[in-house]
Amino acid sequence: MKSPLMIIAGALMASAFCLPAMGQTAQDRELARKLCEDQTGSAFNICVNQQLRNFDCANAGNRQQCETRKRASQQCVGLFGWDFRQCTQRMIPEVDCSSLRTRDRQQCELNQSAYVACSSKSGEEHMNCLRRHFSGQ
């Protein structure tokens, strides 16, 4: 027979594993489904789970940026692929890198220079541009 302490510990561990799923609102789940409706089968499930992780702003390093990204996704729902990416990038204001810590500032500046260098390209050409840009780190 298991001791009451072991049963309580097991219940607490099970609760801890369920908390991230419980933290998501129905609105977040619906938005994730709409963003992923161009996918089917397991790709759809993977996409929804990935979107839900992106919308979990409680654990985000920068909550304001996370909330901004979530609002941009809501505005651009119905667009897919490159169109969705372009729409969200237009909606999200540029981050001020000077207010960040040194390591984060360097990464921020690298990301912004990559955006400037590669934003006019699309598809495979865009990905190749990013690879060239970030391989020079």
Secondary structure, 3 states (H helix, E strand, C coil): CCCHHHHHHHHHHHHHHHHHHHHCCHHHHHHHHHHCCCCCHHHHHHHHHHHHHHHCHHHCCCHHHHHHHHHHHHHCCCCCHHHHHHHHHHHCCCCCHHHCCHHHHHHHHHHHHHHHHHCCCCHHHHHHHHHHHHHCC
